[in-house]
Each structure stands twice: as structure tokens, then as C-alpha cells.
Amino acid sequence: MIHSSEIWDIMVMQMPRQRWVSLEEIYQLIERCGELDVEDAKPQSPTSDIPKWKRNVRNVLQYRKGTGEVLWNGDARYLLP
């Protein structure tokens, strides 16, 4: 299972700087560069079809917004300053 630190490392190394990036683009980046396994593909909850790894991406973004390492435009777009 991909860990939060791995997700963050991919974002720091691969996300463009000084350009707003959509959540969907971030998902594509993690899917392309991360080592996702069967555990990551499981649903995030019993009532959701969304895979766990996408929830983990959102959790990383939420945490890094709080630390100021990621900016959010309020509409699912993120920026690494």
C-alpha cells in the first residue's frame, strides 16, 4: 500500500511549480508514478467505490494545506509554491 510520505514525495518531485493543478491531474500523477497495489485499489469505505489511494491523496493535500506547503484555490486545484 502506498504511504502518505510516498505520495508527498511524488507530488514534490513531479508536480509542476507555480501552476494550479487539478485534483484529477494529481490522481493521474500518483497513479502513473506511484507503486499502487491490490490494497490501494480496495474501496475507501463499504459505501464507496472510490479506491483507498485517492482518499490518501486527499488526506496528504489536506495536511499539506494546513502546513502551507500546498495552496488550494477552493475549487479542487492545488499549487506548490
C-alpha positions as CSV (number, residue, x, y, z in Angstrom):
1,M,0.0,0.0,0.0
2,I,1.3,3.4,-0.9
3,H,2.1,5.6,2.1
4,S,1.5,9.3,2.7
5,S,5.2,10.1,2.6
6,E,5.5,8.4,-0.8
7,I,2.5,10.3,-2.2
8,W,4.0,13.6,-0.9
9,D,7.5,12.7,-2.4
10,I,5.8,12.1,-5.8
11,M,4.0,15.4,-5.6
12,V,7.1,17.3,-4.7
13,M,9.2,15.7,-7.4
14,Q,6.6,15.6,-10.2
15,M,4.0,18.3,-9.8
16,P,4.6,21.5,-11.8
17,R,5.5,24.5,-9.8
18,Q,3.7,27.9,-10.0
19,R,0.7,26.3,-11.9
20,W,-2.6,25.4,-10.4
21,V,-3.1,21.6,-10.8
22,S,-6.5,19.9,-10.7
23,L,-7.2,17.1,-8.2
24,E,-7.7,14.8,-11.2
25,E,-4.3,15.6,-12.6
26,I,-2.8,14.8,-9.2
27,Y,-4.6,11.5,-9.2
28,Q,-3.2,10.7,-12.6
29,L,0.3,11.6,-11.5
30,I,0.1,9.3,-8.4
31,E,-1.4,6.5,-10.5
32,R,1.4,6.9,-13.1
33,C,4.3,7.3,-10.7
34,G,3.2,5.5,-7.5
35,E,3.6,1.8,-6.8
36,L,-0.1,1.1,-6.2
37,D,-1.0,-2.4,-5.2
38,V,-4.2,-4.5,-4.6
39,E,-4.7,-3.0,-1.2
40,D,-4.7,0.5,-2.7
41,A,-7.4,-0.5,-5.1
42,K,-9.9,-1.5,-2.4
43,P,-12.8,0.9,-1.7
44,Q,-12.2,3.6,0.8
45,S,-15.3,2.6,2.7
46,P,-18.1,0.0,2.4
47,T,-20.4,2.5,0.8
48,S,-17.9,3.9,-1.7
49,D,-16.3,2.7,-5.0
50,I,-13.5,5.2,-4.7
51,P,-10.2,3.5,-4.2
52,K,-8.3,4.0,-0.9
53,W,-5.3,5.6,-2.6
54,K,-7.4,8.5,-3.8
55,R,-8.6,9.1,-0.2
56,N,-4.9,9.0,0.9
57,V,-4.0,11.6,-1.8
58,R,-6.8,13.9,-0.5
59,N,-5.5,13.4,3.1
60,V,-2.0,14.4,2.1
61,L,-3.3,17.5,0.3
62,Q,-5.4,18.4,3.3
63,Y,-2.5,18.1,5.7
64,R,0.0,20.0,3.5
65,K,-2.6,22.8,3.0
66,G,-2.5,23.2,6.8
67,T,1.3,23.4,6.9
68,G,1.3,25.9,4.0
69,E,3.2,23.6,1.7
70,V,0.3,23.4,-0.7
71,L,-2.1,26.2,-1.7
72,W,-5.7,25.5,-2.6
73,N,-8.0,27.6,-4.7
74,G,-11.2,26.4,-3.1
75,D,-12.2,24.5,-6.2
76,A,-10.1,21.3,-6.4
77,R,-7.0,22.9,-7.7
78,Y,-3.7,22.9,-5.9
79,L,-0.4,24.8,-6.2
80,L,3.1,24.0,-5.0
81,P,4.6,27.5,-4.4
